[in-house]
Amino acid sequence: MNTLLKSAVVAITLALAGGSALAKLPPPSEEAKAKAEEAKAKAAEASKLAAEQLSAAQDRVAAAWKAKAGK
């Protein structure tokens, strides 16, 4: 009986949580949209910088390997 009660409580909790997930959010304000665009641009710039740094590191490793293999 106790397990049945726990199962019922879990099922009811999940049903209520699932219903609240379907609620519509209000559209973002212009300020929020601008902030999101700024964050997106900043993330893209950081990603580009990280890719350039990775490329430079790979080039250094390849050059060191070629120098060692050539000896």
C-alpha positions as CSV (number, residue, x, y, z in Angstrom):
1,M,0.0,0.0,0.0
2,N,2.8,2.4,0.9
3,T,4.5,1.8,-2.5
4,L,1.2,2.4,-4.3
5,L,0.8,5.8,-2.5
6,K,4.4,6.8,-3.3
7,S,3.8,5.9,-7.0
8,A,0.6,7.9,-7.0
9,V,2.3,11.0,-5.5
10,V,5.1,10.7,-8.1
11,A,2.6,10.4,-10.9
12,I,0.6,13.4,-9.8
13,T,3.8,15.5,-9.3
14,L,5.0,14.7,-12.8
15,A,1.6,15.5,-14.3
16,L,1.5,18.9,-12.6
17,A,5.1,19.6,-13.7
18,G,4.4,18.6,-17.2
19,G,1.4,20.9,-17.4
20,S,3.4,23.9,-16.3
21,A,6.0,23.2,-19.0
22,L,3.3,23.9,-21.6
23,A,2.7,27.5,-20.4
24,K,3.6,30.2,-23.0
25,L,6.2,32.7,-22.1
26,P,5.8,36.4,-23.0
27,P,7.8,37.6,-26.0
28,P,11.2,39.1,-25.1
29,S,11.5,42.8,-24.9
30,E,13.6,44.8,-27.4
31,E,16.2,45.2,-24.7
32,A,16.3,41.5,-24.1
33,K,16.6,40.8,-27.8
34,A,19.5,43.3,-28.1
35,K,21.3,41.7,-25.1
36,A,20.8,38.2,-26.6
37,E,22.3,39.4,-29.9
38,E,25.2,41.0,-28.1
39,A,25.9,37.7,-26.2
40,K,25.6,35.7,-29.4
41,A,28.2,38.0,-31.2
42,K,30.5,37.8,-28.2
43,A,30.3,34.0,-28.1
44,A,31.0,33.8,-31.8
45,E,34.0,36.0,-31.5
46,A,35.3,33.9,-28.5
47,S,34.8,30.7,-30.6
48,K,36.7,32.2,-33.5
49,L,39.6,33.2,-31.2
50,A,39.7,29.7,-29.7
51,A,39.7,28.1,-33.1
52,E,42.7,30.3,-34.1
53,Q,44.6,29.4,-31.0
54,L,43.9,25.7,-31.5
55,S,45.2,26.0,-35.1
56,A,48.4,27.7,-33.9
57,A,49.0,25.1,-31.3
58,Q,48.5,22.3,-33.8
59,D,50.9,24.0,-36.2
60,R,53.5,24.2,-33.4
61,V,53.1,20.5,-32.6
62,A,53.3,19.5,-36.2
63,A,56.5,21.6,-36.7
64,A,58.1,20.1,-33.6
65,W,57.2,16.6,-34.8
66,K,58.6,17.2,-38.3
67,A,61.8,18.6,-36.8
68,K,62.2,15.6,-34.5
69,A,61.4,13.1,-37.3
70,G,63.9,14.8,-39.6
71,K,66.9,14.2,-37.3
